[in-house]
């Protein structure tokens, strides 16, 4: 193959992706003087990556298969805009050998490995065969071509339960199931195949021995077209949920210097088996004693920023320079490890409701400044819509420091100072995770989050005296700012009377809890707040994003967001949602019964798991929805009979639509 067609200098780059990674690639490409082209679906017309690029091309409808997974439309978009190269980002078609080949056939530079390298290493089963020949240690398992149920069942029995059923193509925990008994195997394979086919267009499976209490360690590698292949140290990605990484750090706090060199050498050996060109990651699992190869990701990883921060290397820049045909600028012994970096993935999801994805418009987006070792790679802004069609990741927050302890402290401080409203995020969950004592001491494995879930998703504390006073301060501050904006307003005193004393009563409620009252005394003389029998001296001053509240001489900075009668507050005690009870009355609440089997979000029905008339135990699965690339199973709220199913496989359903009716037992 003519290398001048594979690697050559270009001036216009099309980014075949969306969200955070598209924004990330655009920034580096533009800094290198390249012209950038974004692509978007109808759901992403106003997305951040579209605004950042020099040009943008509409691909098609919201569904990924009609837009971001449509190779023909992507190549046509490159042709229309004069793009000479394509960066695939991660996910979507980033590890699709047919797309890489199609780019080459269209005369485009593909910023990544060749189709041949992808076929050799991108397939989990194929790469295992290659590694076996190269002498790289493997997890015991089956990675053959035969995919019939009997073959897979025999393979699982031979390996011994528990086993991991895993999609041969793709990653990110999609199409992956832990199976602990023969009885669970059949349904797990069906579900994993369905998810893998929907996500990657390939439902081939492999079987691996499941390593109990494992650690996940991976090595960043990059090669050029001149025969140079480097490892850029390792990352630890052990903190996972449903095989999806949540927290990543570099270097691994588990390995010593000798172990680090051993695993990096193994990674170079693995990539060298196919003379790898481009950025990639060699992933290993460790049982605490040995390290086994599990797969290679032939693309840039979500967690690449932690490697960038400990090496000072911009991996996207190096990817582009390799695509130009340049040699890597450093030798292996010139790459130095400096400090420690930790990354947290910020998702639009509700940890207290089984991490259900959250959709809607981001009404408030306040993240801390990127100073003091803090970096934020975001794909969304205030006012952006989070749709149900794609992965729920909003941003990544990364912290660097000379030591692991300080890096964790910096990351947690960044999380604690973040306020995102309009949707539900996992930010409080991430903060709880980073402050967990066992995370601090690295006493973890890949099952840690599931075991500690109850602790990590504890309900927010009830608002106390500080929060009630802060709620009054936020309301008064907003009224003051509104009055200042109205030059002729008769309320220029914002309710504060120059003579005499006045009282104003406020009532707040949290959820369906009891109402709590607080009285503001104001007018001539100092203002005070009365809660029960206590009276506190009260003063406020506006601040960006909130208010400075002084109570009895103690000043507290409070973040506040007011949306009608709904208040969000962040104080030193945490985050709080309060409802300001309308002082003029007329409020009504709509209670939706918990027994309603309805779509929690817009999604696609991918499986109906019970027949009408079937007797169901409480918790029995009824149907499965695909929402934001994740499968959500809706279950019977109580024991009874499935009276009706109001949908079929393939239906696209909207949030709140009733999908099934269960008649309680005994009725």
Helices and strands as residue ranges (DSSP letters): H 3-6, E 12-15, H 19-31, E 35-41, G 42-44, H 48-52, E 55-60, G 64-66, H 71-81, E 85-87, H 97-105, E 109-110, H 115-121, H 124-134, E 141-142, H 149-159, E 163-167, E 176-179, H 182-200, E 205-209, E 215-223, E 229-236, E 240-241, E 244-245, E 247-250, H 257-272, E 278-286, E 291-297, H 304-311, H 315-324, G 332-334, E 340-347, E 349-350, G 351-353, E 356-357, E 360-361, E 364-366, E 374-378, E 385-386, E 393-401, H 404-416, E 419-421, H 427-434, H 437-440, H 448-451, H 453-456, H 465-485, E 501-509, E 516-523, E 527-531, E 534-543, E 546-551, E 554-563, E 566-571, E 574-580, E 597-598, E 603-608, E 615-616, E 621-627, E 630-635, E 640-645, E 652-653, E 658-664
